[in-house]
Amino acid sequence: MSAQPKLVVPSSTALVEQQREMERLSSDGIGFHRLSMLLKELTGIYLNDSPKNRSLLVSRIASILRERKIKSLNDYYQVLRTTPAGSPEMAQFVSSMTTNTTRFFRESAHFRQLQAILPKILEQKENMHGADSSEIRIWCAASSTGQEPYTIAMVVQDELARLSPKKQWRLKLLASDIDRPSLRKAVSGLYMLQEIEGVPPEYLKKYFVPRVDTEVGKKYVIHPGLANKVTFTEINLTSQPYPMQKLFDVVFCRNVLIYFDRETAEQVVSNLGRVLRPGGYLFLGHSESGSMRHAEFETISHAAYRKKGGSK
Ligand SMILES: C[S@@+](CC[C@H](N)C(=O)[O-])C[C@H]1O[C@@H](n2cnc3c(N)ncnc32)[C@H](O)[C@@H]1O
C-alpha cells in the first residue's frame, strides 16, 4: 500500500482557543497603549487605539509572546522596558511591527523622473570641484529588503553609461532601514523568481545572475558589479542627527511616512532636507505628498521635489 501524504489541519477546538487568546490579548487596553507608545518612541510608527490596530499589534507579536511564555501585552511591555535600546529583544519587537512590502520598479513613474533629472545633475556636477564633480550620491532611506535601491542603481548606472560613456562616474548609493532582517536580505541580494516580476528583461539580463536552488525553485542574485555600488546600513529616520558627512544629490524616502503621524512625517521631511544639497532631489511615496509642507522644496512631478538653490 502506498503512503498517502498527510494534510495536518489544526482541530477546530485549537482554532477556537487561538481566537479566544487573541481576543483576550486585544482586550488589554493599557497594554496596547503602552506598547503603541513605545513603538512610536522607537520608530515613529503610530497606531491609534482602534479594534483594527489592536488586532494588528496582537497578530504581529503573538508568536513572540507564545515563544517567551508572556501572558499579556502589559507583561511584554514591562519586559521591553527593562531591555536596553538596540538589544535583540527590542529589535525583534521593532521588526515584528514594521511593514516591509516593496518590489522592484514600484511606483515606476519616479524612475522615469530619475532618468529625466540625471542630465541636470551631471550638468550641476560640472560646476563642482574635487570628488563632488565625479561622484553621484544617492540615499534610499527605508529601503526594506533592497528592491528599491537596486532599482535606483540599475536605472542610474544604465543612464550614466548612455549619457556620458567616456567619463568615469562613481555612483555611491546608501540604503538604510530600521529593520535588521530586511537589511540582511537586502545585503544578500538574493530574490525568488516571483520577486523579480516587473524587472524589464534588459535589466534582468544585465544586472541579475540566475541561481538554481533545487529546494525552493529558481533564484536570482544581484550582479556583484551592481551590488558593489550599494551600501546597506541601519538608520532610524526619527533619530537625529543622521550619520552622514556629505550631502546627497538625490534622496528617496518612499512609503514609510504613511506609518508616522503628521508631525513626525513633516519632521522627517525637514531632516531629509538637511542632508540634501541645494538643487538636489527628494522622492516621497505617491500617497505621501501631504507630508511635503516645506517652502525650501519645489514640486517637479507627483511626490518628487527639488530643493531650492544650486544651479538649475
Ligand atoms: C513599506 S516599506 C517601503 C519600502 C520601500 N521604500 C518602497 O517604497 O517600496 C517601509 C519600510 O520602512 C521601514 N521603517 C519603518 N520605520 C522606520 C524608521 N523609523 N526608520 C527607518 N526605516 C523605517 C520599515 O522597516 C520598512 O522596511
The ligand as a Gaussian input file, in Angstrom:
#p B3LYP/6-31G(d) Opt

LIG

0 1
 C        6.532000      49.636000       3.171000
 S        8.277000      49.592000       3.300000
 C        8.746000      50.665000       1.997000
 C        9.936000      50.149000       1.239000
 C       10.362000      50.972000       0.034000
 N       10.760000      52.307000       0.417000
 C        9.279000      51.042000      -1.001000
 O        8.677000      52.099000      -1.199000
 O        8.993000      50.007000      -1.621000
 C        8.539000      50.617000       4.758000
 C        9.924000      50.418000       5.364000
 O       10.145000      51.458000       6.313000
 C       10.929000      50.930000       7.369000
 N       10.808000      51.814000       8.543000
 C        9.764000      51.978000       9.388000
 N       10.051000      52.888000      10.322000
 C       11.312000      53.323000      10.077000
 C       12.177000      54.263000      10.709000
 N       11.799000      54.961000      11.778000
 N       13.404000      54.436000      10.180000
 C       13.807000      53.755000       9.087000
 N       13.037000      52.849000       8.445000
 C       11.804000      52.635000       8.943000
 C       10.352000      49.536000       7.568000
 O       11.238000      48.688000       8.244000
 C       10.080000      49.109000       6.130000
 O       11.130000      48.351000       5.604000

